[in-house]
Amino acid sequence: MKTTMERLIGAARQRDPWLGRWLPLICAHAAGAPVLELGCGWGDDTAVLTAAGLAVTAVDLSDALLAQARQRVPGATFLQQDLCDPWPLDHAGVILASLSLHYFDWVQTQALIRRAAGVLGPDGLLVCRLNSSRDVCYGALGRLAGHRRIEPGLYHVHGSPKRFVSAADVDRLFAGWRVLHRRHRVSLRFGLPKALWELVLQPPPGL
């Protein structure tokens, strides 16, 4: 009999099968190098990556979610840490960051993007999703929804900092990066429509 968490995971996968379309490109860029997953949660995307034969090192802040991920994906390496702490890999062919890079102030967010570029090198691939400033169901109304503003675009939402990214923010964060894909999408992963940016990029040439 499936546990409640397993049922939730299965439902989320059916609602949000986003990663499959990028697997051929991810496999091509990994080419024997590891994949670093930032903010793996319960391991849903980790399972997709390892099923494709990729070596995955995944990190997350939550011990509870990591315990679920380790049970589901025993072939991956999981580590508990804050993303602002040093990452476990100095080099990766691909970095995956699905809805995990928007919990920080602007300076920290820029620093994480620069770090990703250094870990990837010019031939690496960053596949990421970011909260959109149009994500009204999950807090993008900001002060109108009663959320305290920390700085422009960053609010306390249910006790945690949460950033909502505009098209102009995307331009600023990834200035100089080679954009292979950039699209505003809506996901049903969490039940209600969630607006987000889906991005596939390579670090600036000459890095």
N, C-alpha and C positions, 0 to 999 in steps of 0.2 A: 504494500500500500504506500502511495506517495505521501511524503510529508507536506505540510503547508508551504514550506519554502520551495520544495520541488515543483509544486503546482504553480506557484507564482513565477518561478523561473521559466517553466514551460510556456506559460501564458505570455510572458514578456517576449520570449523568443518568437512566438507566432506573430505578435503584434509588431515586432521591430527586427526583422531579419536583414538588417542593414549591411552587415559586414561581408556577406557572401559575394557581393558584386566586386569587392576589392581584393578578394583572395588571389586571383592570378597576378595582379600587380604587386601585392605584398610578397608573394612567393618569389617573384622575379627579383625584387630588390633585396630580400633577405639573403638569397643565394648562399646558404650555409652560415651566414651570420645570425646572431640571436635577434629575437624580437623583444623589445622592452615595452611592457604594457603599464601605463601610468593610471592608477585608480581602477583596479580590476574588479572591484566589488565582489559579487558572488561567483565570478568566473565565467559568465555567459560568453563573452567574447574570447576569453582564454580557451574555452573548450573548442570554439570554432577554429582558432589558430592552430592548436595542437592536433586537432583532427586532420588538418591539412599537412601535417608532418613538420611543423615549425617548432624550433626550440624557443620557448617563451620564458622570460623572467618577468614576473608580474608583482607590482607593489600596490599596497593600499593602506590606509590609516586604520581601518576597522579590523580588530581581531575577530569579531564575530563573523563578518563577511568573509574574511580570509579562511576561517575554519570551514565554511561552506565550500569555498572555492577549492581548497585542498582535497576535500572529499570527492568533489565532482571531477577534478582534473589532476589526478596524481602524477601525470607526466610533466607538469610545469613546475617551475621554481617560484615560490611565493615568499615575499618578505613584507613585514609590517614596518611602515615608515611614513613620515610626512614627506610630501613631494618637494618641499623646500630643503630637506636634508640631502646630503650627497647621494646620488643614484648608484645602484649596485653595478652598473655597467659603464665602462669608459667608451665603448663602441657598440653600436647596434646597427643592423641594416635597416630596421624599421622601428619606429616608435608609434604605438597606438595609444591614444588618449581620448576615450569616449566619455564626454561629459565629466571631465575631471580637472580641467585647467581653469575653471572659472570661480574658484573659491578664495582668491587672493587679491591683494591690492594691486594697483596698476604696475608699480615698480617690480613687485614680485612676479607678476604675470610676464612682464617683459623679460625678466631674468630667466624664467623657466623656458621661454621660447628660445632665448639665446643659448641656453644650456642644451636644449634639444638639438639645435643646429650643430653644436660642437660634438655631441655624441654621435650624430648621424654622419657627419662629413658631407661633402657636396653630392655624393651619389646616393645618399640615404633617402628614406621616405617617411614623412610624417602624415599619419592618418588621424584626424581628430574631429571631434564634435564639440561645439560650444553653445551654451545657453544663448538664445537670441533675445534682443531687446523687445521682440514681439511675443515673447513667451508668457502671455498674460495669465494663463491658468496656473503657473507655478511661480508667480511673484514679480513679473516684470512691470507691474503697475507701480512698484516702488512705494513711495509715500502715500499714494492714493489707496493702496491696499493696507496701509498701516505699518509698513516696514521702515525701520530707521535707516537713513542713508549714512553710509560710512564715507564714501567719496563718490564722485560721478560714476554711475553705472553699477556701484557695489552697495548692497543692502544687507541688513540682518533679516533673514527670512527663516522663521521658525527656529531662531537661536543660532543660526550659522551664517557666515558671510556668503553672499551669492552674487556673482557678477552676471550682468545681462549685456550682451555684446551687439553693437550696431555694425552696419556695413563699414562705416568709417573706422570703428575700432579694429575690425578685421584688417583693413588696409594698413593701419598703424602697426599692429602687432607683427604682421608678416611682410613688411616693406622689404623688398629685395629678394624674397623667396620666389621660387618658380611655382606658380599655381597650376596644378594639373586638373584640379576640380574644385569648384566653389559653388555651393548651392544652398539656398535656404529651404529647409524641409520641415515637415511636421511628422512627429513620431507619436505613436500610441503606446509606447513602452510602459508608461506609468498609468495608463487608463485614460486620462484626459489628453486632449491634443497638446503636444509639447513642441513649441517652435524652436528650431536650432539651426546652427550653421554646420554643414558637413564640408570638410576641407581635406584635400589631398595635396601635399606640397613637397617640394625639395628645397633644401637650404640654399642660401644665396651662392651663386657661382663664385669660385675663387676663394671659398672659405678656407 
